[in-house]
Amino acid sequence: MSVVSVHLFLFLMDIDPTEQQLTPVERCERAVTAWLANSGDEHLARLIQGVTEKDFTLLNVIKVLGPSLTAEEGDHRSRGVELLSSILEKCPPERLDKHSTHVLLTFYEQKLDDSDTVIPALHGLLTLVSLPTFASSDAVSLFQALVRHVNMKAHVQSTRYLVFRILDTLVAKHRNVLKGMGDEFLRKYVSIVEGEKDPRNLLMAFSIDRVVLIEWEVKSFIEDFFDVTFCYFPITFKPPPNDPYRISTDDLKAALRSCLSASPFFGTLAIPLFMEKLAATTAGVKQDVLETMSICLPVYGPAVARKFGSTIWDAVKIEIFQPIDAETEKTALEATSALVRTLSSADETSPSPLVTTIVSECIEILKEPEKNKAQHAVKVLSALLRTTPAIRSLVVAEAVPHLMKLYLDPAEAAQRSHLVLQLSNLLLTLQEIYAGDNDSLNYTQERILEAHKDQLLGIISSSLKVAETRMAALSGTLHLVQIHGLLTEEELGYLVQHLNELLEPSSDLQDLKDVLLNLLTTISKTNAPLVEQTTLPLLFGNLPDTAPPREAKAERASYQRTLKCLSTLCLQQALFETLVIRLSTKIELVCSGFPRLAEGKDENEVAALRELNAAYVHSLFLALEDALDFKIDSKLDADIPKYIDRLVPRLYALFVEAAILPQSSLALATDVRLLEVAAGVILRVVRCNPSPRQTQFLASLVAAFQTSNFGPLTNGQVPETESTLPIPLRADSPEASRNLVTLLAAPIVGLRKDVELPVDDLPKFLHDVLIWGTVENATPLQSTAAFQIVSTVLNKHLESPYLVDLFAVYLGLIPVIDLQTFVETLLPSFWSTTVTPADSNLIKRKHGIEAWAWTTKALLVRNDKRADGFVENLFELLGDNGVNWDAAKAIGRLAKDEETLSKINYAVTKLFHVQKYAAKVLPAILTGYKSTSDPVRKTAHLAALTTLVKYLPQSMYMHEMTTLMPLFILGLDLPEVEMRANVIEALFTLASESEASQAGALVEHVSTVINALIKNALPAEMTSARLRVAAVKCLGILPQAVSYERLHPYNSNVLRQLGRALDDHNRSVRKMAVDAREVWFTMKA
């Protein structure tokens, strides 16, 4: 290679050609000189690289720096030391041995005496002190040099921070050597840290203070340390906005508390200061003092607690009995517990005199249980219960008999509700103390309630029978049964018997049913057989064998309450199994017994009986569905999968047998509402099963619906039915048979993503189902079921190839079939043949739009870009007089959260798909409305908008409010009631949640809005309860968003029209009208 080529290469590599001819030492000199001239990072990097790769040593660098380090000009010296410290910081620790480290330490210590070099010297020392070669023997000299040469008050925060970091490292790594300095270290250390104010430095100082206070003998210097630590208490620091260090007030409080609680010698000095600060009027300071005392008292010890105990209690009890707020009261109670625990630490066998005094004061206050102070006294006793076994025994021995004695005193009968509540609160504390997951402490170790248990059970059980004391008694019972080891089997059964009496239909529980059910559920967790043997027979006995007559409203309400109790209570495996058996049997009995019930009745009577019994069976199914939901939400669903064998076949048998009957009016199970709710039960059971079991179940399910052989699916309960039950998936089958498809759709919706449908040609199967759902005679139930099947399968398996025959595919005889074919070929064909032609059957076109919306939703939730084209197809129909309304509503409903396509059903869903859809379709609606002069298209765009806003959060369209408001007003005149209700609910949200600046669009059109709301608030031909409630609510919220001056002219008319709404036949409308009138009556300027 020529010389020119070499120079060109070096130039391109940014290397000086002459540098390659220099010796390493000469390159070091050149880099040092260059850095001193312009501080370039590249020169520093070359020096660090040279030292790292042993081209030259630090000694070479120091020799070159010699003139700079000793120059008369301060800035030259500073730059020289800065360069050395920078190299030292970046070079590997192994490049320095102990001797080199010591020499550099001596050099840097000398530079601390030079005001020009002190900062770079501290940077170098910070690096040195962290090195493994830094000798412990050098720690003392470094510490003394810092004290001697660095005047902390003369330096800025960043310099002081370097000193604190050096001290922190010294104390952490060379503590023993520094401890050998004795009092000299402590005296000089205090001189360094006193007077510091910067939060960043204080955090470091507090951490060092704590170590020194714990590790050193500080007794003779405790006043000095008190002065340099307690002077910061309480912390009042508030971080500035955009603080780069992100130091919070809580950080400083925690660090300071760690110092204040570091030494017991602080006790006699700290307590008087705490008492002084506790007298402050602000809640924040009081809480800080109380929290700090709770931490410090155990460290200060029992001697300090005894000396100042009465003083502390006198101050703290004011914050308990006369609290500024709930948080201050809570911290005061914690401080009381800390004080009592500290007093008892010296002798845990007997309470101190102060504890006895506190208990006596509380008992005296409890002689008047109705007074407000009694509640606080119970809280103090509860705080004492959380301390030691001896004090727990004292509190229980004094408080529980006292409260029970008052309860039994006839003169105190009026105060029994207060007394039971106070007993309940004490039991709650004991329940928390003896929590079942606390292995170190349980009730059986102490048994402090044994002497009072019988009388306590008597008071609780008698209080359950009285309405005034029932709530407190239920709470007390809940706490009693959760104290593990307290109640025997017989005693628990005694309580459950009294609870069962409250479940009787004649019992007036009012609002306490949920509390009672929670209590029984809690008992069932530890003693399910007891509930199963005593409570469940009572509840099941309340369920009739047939539906009560229409006029028996009380009986209907009774079985509804009973079913709610059962679904809430039966969560444990044994109880749930009983529930499934009993309810499924009851369902079968009601359905099978209905033909006999209908014998001899005329058509109208049969129809009435059918309605009543269908409603009863529907409630039974709902109870099963609710119980499944409760189990799933409570993570108690481990036993649900087995019901795919025990319950699901029975349900299919019930509905298939009903569909076979020639007289469908006598087959109760042909009711579509029962099919829908049963499908929900099947969905939940199948969804909880693992993939292999779902695959196995699916094979028999699909085969049954394709061949009409339901024998395997029902475990033989339905024999061969090919000749009697037409195949459900045929358009010419009877309606009862076709309705069964909803029981095919439900389990398919709940399949996991790795479970495939056992069909030969999946795209063709989905296309056939889609066509089946759009035929003219398809009912809403059938269409929805068909579209759910297509939508959920498309969503879960869109990207999964579906192999019909692996061997045929391998030989190239057939292609790999996947759902891309369905999306890109079959669906467009379906659209062009079923929906687009204006001369096609109108019903089929409407069904086709619904099908299109379902498939679009399947793609939309995946954020599949092809969904945009599908939505555009819907927009093209907005000018079609026949189906534009359906297309408009479909566009709006695509923003709705669809449970079928949700995570719980294993659907593939992406984040923010609704937001992305709204961001595209809302501008498209607005643009389309403005750009067309066709009134049909305008109205359709308006319909799409009014449907869309129902499913969008306000934040998604608030920025367009100025444009949207005129359209909303036009939407209030649309013929469809639901669309008007959607607009009014959007206006209500705008008025109730927006700031005044955002409500400007509403204010601008307030006259038109008020008139439209009045029109929709009153009964009319095209109205609904939802619309009228929304309109009246919106009228009631307007004064919150619009000024008095703007509303005053309409005040009398609004009040007059709201007066008319008071006569509405719907109770909710009347209630809203009362509230709205009050708002307008009291409206003021």
Protein Blocks (a to p, Z undefined) as FASTA:
>chain_A
ZZklmmmmmmmnopafklmmpcfklmmmmmmmmmmmnopaklmmmmmmmmmnomacfklm
mmmmmmmmmmmblklmmmmmmmmmmmmmmpcfklpcfklmmmmmmmmmmmmmpmklmmmm
mmmmmmmmmpmklcfklmmmmmmmmmmmmcfklpcfklmmmmmmmmmmmmmmmmmmmmmn
mmmlmmmmmmmmgopabfklmmmmmmmmmmmmmmpccklmmmmmmmmmmmmpccfbdcde
hiaklpafklmmmmmmmmmmmpfklmmmmmmmmmmmmmpmbfklmmmmmmmmmmmmmmno
mmlmmmmmmmmmmmmmmmmmmcfblmlmmmmmmmmmmmmmmmmmmmmkbccfklmmmmmm
mmmmmmmmmbmklmmmmmmmmmmmmmcfklmmmmmmmmmmmmmmmmmpmklmmmmmmmmm
mmmmmmmmmmmmmgcklmkbcfklnopmlmmmmmmmmmmmmmmmpmklmmmmmmmmmmmm
mmghkacfklmmmmmmmmmmmmpmklcgkjmmmmmmmmmmmmmmmmmmlmmmmmmmmmmm
mpcfbdcdfklmmlmmmmmmmmmmmmmmmmbfklmmmmmmmmmmmmmmmmmmmmmmmgoi
afklmmmmmmmmmmmmmmmmmmmmmmmmmmmmnopammmmmmmmmmmmmmmmmmmmmmmp
mblmlmmklpmklmmmmmmmmmmmmmmpcfklmmmmmmmmmmmmmnopaklmnnomaccf
klmmccfkbckbcfklmmmmmmmmmmmmmpcfklccddfblmlmmmmmmmmmmmmklcfk
lmmmmmmmmmmmmmmmmmpccdfblmlmmnomaccddfklmmmmmmmmmmmmmmmpmmbc
fklmmmmmmmmmmmmmmmmmnopaklmmmmmmmmmmmmpmklmmmmmmmmmmmmpccfkl
cfklopacdehklmmmmmmmmmmmmmmmmmpcbfklmmmmmmmmmmmmmmpcfklmmmmm
mmmmmmmmmmmmpfblklmmmmmmmmmmmmmmpcfklmmmmmmmmmmmmmmmmmmmpccf
bdcfklmmmmmmmmmmmmmmpcfklmmmmmmmmmmmmmmmmmpcbfklmmmmmmmmmmmm
mpcZZ
